[in-house]
Amino acid sequence: MSKYVKNLLADDLKQRWQGVGDLLLVSLVGINANANSALRKRLREKNIHLVMVKNSMARRASEGTPLSAAFEAMEGSLAAVWGGEDVVSLAKEVMRLAEDKQFAPFAPRGGVMDGAPLTGEQVQKVSKWPTRQEQLSILMGQILSPGANLASQLTSAGGALASQLKQKSEGGEEPPASADAAEAS
């Protein structure tokens, strides 16, 4: 391949990765054509992009970007995966596919998250984190719970008082006092 063509390919990759902060590297070696097509289809459905690229080309395309840390120590055939809602949902999907028997040789090899390189084991750990939506729901629960507790405590005491006032206003009989009950007998 001529240097001109390599530069065109590197520029295309650089354009695709513009604005991408998180990227995972996976191994596709040994996947047959049908499984490869099914894998790409499942990733497209989740708005996840996959591209097989030479390491030297990827290093050239990611030079000067936060993604360059992913390709520094990597060797062998790798595919770059990026997209999805966030890096956690991306890692969860990669791990889900890696555990699927249909895509048996598919496995995470590493990546980059916020400019920091990741190993395959770290990708597995990241996949166990809560996603952005789960984190937001946890945060909203923590923000709203003190107010909900206060409201329930205020309404429970007020409800008890209102109940007692209602009984008094309806002319409910009071239980006799112990001294009055003893004299009446």
Sine and cosine of phi, psi and omega as CSV:
sin_phi,cos_phi,sin_psi,cos_psi,sin_omega,cos_omega
0.00,0.00,0.71,-0.70,-0.04,-1.00
-0.96,0.27,0.33,-0.94,-0.01,-1.00
-0.90,0.44,-0.56,0.83,0.02,-1.00
-0.88,0.47,-0.72,0.70,0.01,-1.00
-0.91,0.41,-0.66,0.76,0.04,-1.00
-0.87,0.49,-0.66,0.75,0.02,-1.00
-0.91,0.42,-0.63,0.77,0.05,-1.00
-0.89,0.46,-0.70,0.72,0.02,-1.00
-0.90,0.43,-0.66,0.75,0.02,-1.00
-0.90,0.43,-0.64,0.77,0.04,-1.00
-0.91,0.41,-0.61,0.79,0.05,-1.00
-0.90,0.45,-0.70,0.71,0.04,-1.00
-0.89,0.45,-0.68,0.74,0.00,-1.00
-0.87,0.50,-0.63,0.77,0.02,-1.00
-0.92,0.38,-0.66,0.76,0.03,-1.00
-0.90,0.44,-0.60,0.80,-0.06,-1.00
-1.00,0.00,0.07,1.00,0.00,-1.00
-0.91,0.41,0.82,-0.58,-0.02,-1.00
1.00,0.07,-0.03,1.00,0.02,-1.00
-1.00,0.04,0.79,-0.61,-0.01,-1.00
-0.95,-0.30,-0.36,0.93,-0.05,-1.00
-0.78,-0.62,0.69,-0.72,-0.06,-1.00
-0.49,-0.87,0.63,-0.77,0.05,-1.00
-0.90,-0.45,0.51,-0.86,0.04,-1.00
-0.94,-0.35,0.72,-0.70,-0.03,-1.00
-0.77,-0.64,0.37,-0.93,0.04,-1.00
-0.98,-0.20,0.80,-0.60,0.03,-1.00
-0.93,-0.38,0.10,1.00,-0.07,-1.00
-0.90,0.44,0.81,-0.59,0.06,-1.00
0.99,-0.14,-0.06,1.00,0.03,-1.00
-0.99,0.11,0.76,-0.65,0.01,-1.00
-0.97,0.25,0.16,-0.99,-0.11,-0.99
-0.89,0.46,-0.66,0.75,-0.01,-1.00
-0.91,0.41,-0.69,0.73,0.03,-1.00
-0.92,0.40,-0.59,0.80,0.03,-1.00
-0.89,0.45,-0.69,0.72,0.03,-1.00
-0.90,0.43,-0.68,0.73,0.03,-1.00
-0.89,0.45,-0.65,0.76,0.03,-1.00
-0.88,0.47,-0.75,0.67,0.00,-1.00
-0.89,0.46,-0.60,0.80,0.02,-1.00
-0.90,0.43,-0.71,0.70,0.02,-1.00
-0.88,0.47,-0.62,0.79,0.02,-1.00
-0.93,0.36,-0.65,0.76,0.02,-1.00
-0.88,0.48,-0.60,0.80,0.02,-1.00
-0.88,0.47,-0.46,0.89,-0.01,-1.00
-0.99,-0.16,0.20,0.98,-0.01,-1.00
0.87,0.49,0.64,0.77,0.04,-1.00
-0.92,-0.39,0.74,-0.68,-0.04,-1.00
-0.98,-0.17,0.60,-0.80,0.03,-1.00
-0.72,-0.69,0.75,-0.66,0.06,-1.00
-0.63,-0.77,0.74,-0.67,0.07,-1.00
-1.00,0.03,0.79,-0.62,-0.09,-1.00
-0.53,-0.85,0.53,-0.85,0.08,-1.00
-0.93,0.38,0.57,-0.82,-0.03,-1.00
-0.87,0.49,-0.67,0.74,-0.01,-1.00
-0.90,0.43,-0.60,0.80,0.03,-1.00
-0.93,0.38,-0.65,0.76,0.01,-1.00
-0.91,0.41,-0.64,0.77,0.04,-1.00
-0.88,0.48,-0.68,0.74,0.00,-1.00
-0.91,0.42,-0.67,0.74,-0.03,-1.00
-0.94,0.33,-0.54,0.84,-0.06,-1.00
-1.00,-0.09,0.05,1.00,-0.02,-1.00
-0.85,0.53,0.79,-0.61,0.03,-1.00
0.99,0.16,0.16,0.99,0.03,-1.00
-0.89,-0.46,0.23,-0.97,0.05,-1.00
-0.90,0.44,-0.32,0.95,-0.03,-1.00
-0.97,0.23,-0.25,0.97,-0.08,-1.00
-0.88,0.47,-0.45,0.89,0.00,-1.00
-0.90,0.43,-0.44,0.90,-0.03,-1.00
-0.93,0.36,-0.52,0.85,-0.14,-0.99
-0.98,-0.18,-0.02,1.00,-0.09,-1.00
-0.89,0.46,-0.73,0.68,-0.11,-0.99
-0.95,-0.32,0.13,0.99,-0.08,-1.00
-0.99,0.10,0.62,-0.79,0.04,-1.00
-0.70,-0.71,0.37,-0.93,0.03,-1.00
1.00,0.03,0.01,-1.00,-0.01,-1.00
-0.97,0.26,0.81,-0.59,-0.02,-1.00
-0.69,-0.73,0.41,-0.91,0.12,-0.99
-0.85,-0.53,0.61,-0.79,0.02,-1.00
-1.00,-0.10,0.70,-0.72,0.00,-1.00
-0.81,-0.59,0.78,-0.63,0.04,-1.00
-0.50,-0.86,0.28,-0.96,0.02,-1.00
0.90,-0.43,-0.41,-0.91,-0.06,-1.00
0.98,0.20,-0.13,-0.99,-0.02,-1.00
-0.96,0.29,-0.72,0.70,0.01,-1.00
-0.38,-0.93,0.04,-1.00,-0.06,-1.00
-0.91,0.41,-0.50,0.87,0.00,-1.00
-0.94,0.35,-0.71,0.70,0.03,-1.00
-0.91,0.41,-0.55,0.83,0.07,-1.00
-0.90,0.43,-0.72,0.69,0.02,-1.00
-0.91,0.42,-0.63,0.77,0.03,-1.00
-0.88,0.47,-0.67,0.74,-0.01,-1.00
-0.93,0.37,-0.65,0.76,0.04,-1.00
-0.89,0.46,-0.69,0.73,0.01,-1.00
-0.93,0.38,-0.60,0.80,0.04,-1.00
-0.88,0.47,-0.68,0.73,0.02,-1.00
-0.94,0.34,-0.57,0.82,0.01,-1.00
-0.92,0.39,-0.50,0.86,0.01,-1.00
-0.99,0.12,-0.25,0.97,0.00,-1.00
-0.96,0.26,0.79,-0.62,-0.04,-1.00
-0.90,0.44,-0.47,0.88,-0.02,-1.00
-0.89,0.47,-0.54,0.84,-0.03,-1.00
-0.93,-0.36,0.66,0.75,-0.18,-0.98
-0.69,0.72,-0.77,0.64,-0.03,-1.00
-0.98,0.21,-0.15,0.99,0.00,-1.00
-0.89,0.45,0.79,-0.61,-0.03,-1.00
-0.41,-0.91,0.55,-0.83,0.08,-1.00
-0.95,0.30,0.63,-0.78,0.01,-1.00
-0.89,-0.46,-0.30,0.95,-0.02,-1.00
0.40,-0.92,-0.39,-0.92,0.03,-1.00
0.38,-0.92,-0.36,-0.93,0.01,-1.00
-0.58,-0.82,0.66,-0.75,0.04,-1.00
-0.72,-0.69,0.89,-0.46,-0.03,-1.00
0.80,0.60,0.63,0.78,0.05,-1.00
1.00,0.09,-0.11,0.99,-0.01,-1.00
-0.99,-0.17,0.75,-0.67,-0.01,-1.00
-0.94,0.34,0.52,-0.86,0.03,-1.00
-0.86,-0.52,0.54,-0.84,0.14,-0.99
-0.99,-0.12,0.10,-0.99,0.04,-1.00
-0.87,0.49,-0.62,0.78,0.01,-1.00
-0.93,0.37,-0.60,0.80,0.02,-1.00
-0.93,0.38,-0.55,0.84,0.07,-1.00
-0.89,0.45,-0.64,0.77,0.05,-1.00
-0.89,0.46,-0.65,0.76,0.02,-1.00
-0.92,0.40,-0.66,0.75,0.01,-1.00
-0.89,0.45,-0.55,0.84,-0.01,-1.00
-0.92,0.39,-0.28,0.96,0.01,-1.00
-1.00,-0.04,-0.10,0.99,0.04,-1.00
-0.96,0.29,0.36,-0.93,0.11,-0.99
-0.96,0.29,0.57,-0.82,0.02,-1.00
-0.95,0.31,0.08,-1.00,-0.02,-1.00
-0.87,0.49,-0.70,0.72,0.01,-1.00
-0.90,0.44,-0.65,0.76,0.04,-1.00
-0.91,0.42,-0.63,0.77,0.03,-1.00
-0.91,0.42,-0.65,0.76,0.02,-1.00
-0.91,0.42,-0.64,0.77,0.01,-1.00
-0.93,0.38,-0.61,0.79,0.06,-1.00
-0.89,0.46,-0.70,0.71,0.00,-1.00
-0.89,0.45,-0.68,0.73,0.01,-1.00
-0.90,0.43,-0.62,0.78,0.06,-1.00
-0.88,0.47,-0.65,0.76,0.01,-1.00
-0.94,0.34,-0.56,0.83,0.01,-1.00
-0.96,0.30,-0.66,0.75,-0.09,-1.00
-0.99,0.12,-0.38,0.93,-0.10,-1.00
-0.90,0.44,-0.66,0.75,0.03,-1.00
-0.88,0.48,-0.63,0.77,0.03,-1.00
-0.92,0.40,-0.65,0.76,0.02,-1.00
-0.91,0.41,-0.65,0.76,0.04,-1.00
-0.89,0.46,-0.70,0.71,0.01,-1.00
-0.89,0.45,-0.70,0.71,0.00,-1.00
-0.89,0.46,-0.66,0.75,0.00,-1.00
-0.92,0.38,-0.60,0.80,0.02,-1.00
-0.93,0.36,-0.63,0.78,0.01,-1.00
-0.93,0.36,-0.67,0.75,-0.03,-1.00
-0.96,0.28,-0.50,0.87,0.00,-1.00
-0.93,0.36,-0.68,0.73,0.03,-1.00
-0.93,0.37,-0.67,0.75,0.04,-1.00
-0.91,0.42,-0.61,0.79,0.03,-1.00
-0.91,0.42,-0.65,0.76,0.02,-1.00
-0.91,0.42,-0.68,0.73,0.02,-1.00
-0.90,0.43,-0.69,0.72,0.01,-1.00
-0.89,0.46,-0.62,0.79,0.02,-1.00
-0.90,0.44,-0.69,0.72,0.00,-1.00
-0.92,0.40,-0.64,0.77,0.03,-1.00
-0.91,0.42,-0.61,0.79,0.01,-1.00
-0.90,0.43,-0.67,0.75,0.02,-1.00
-0.89,0.45,-0.66,0.75,0.00,-1.00
-0.90,0.43,-0.68,0.73,-0.07,-1.00
-0.94,0.33,-0.46,0.89,0.03,-1.00
-0.99,0.13,-0.04,1.00,0.05,-1.00
0.99,0.15,0.50,0.87,0.04,-1.00
-0.90,0.44,0.64,-0.77,-0.03,-1.00
-0.97,0.26,0.62,-0.79,0.05,-1.00
-1.00,0.05,0.55,-0.83,0.09,-1.00
-0.92,0.39,0.66,-0.75,-0.03,-1.00
-0.90,0.43,0.55,-0.83,0.05,-1.00
-0.95,0.32,0.39,-0.92,-0.07,-1.00
-0.90,0.44,-0.60,0.80,0.00,-1.00
-0.94,0.34,-0.66,0.75,0.01,-1.00
-0.91,0.42,-0.59,0.81,-0.03,-1.00
-0.94,0.34,-0.57,0.82,-0.01,-1.00
-0.94,0.34,-0.63,0.77,0.00,-1.00
-0.94,0.35,-0.56,0.83,-0.04,-1.00
-0.94,0.34,-0.38,0.92,-0.03,-1.00
-0.99,0.12,0.00,0.00,0.00,0.00
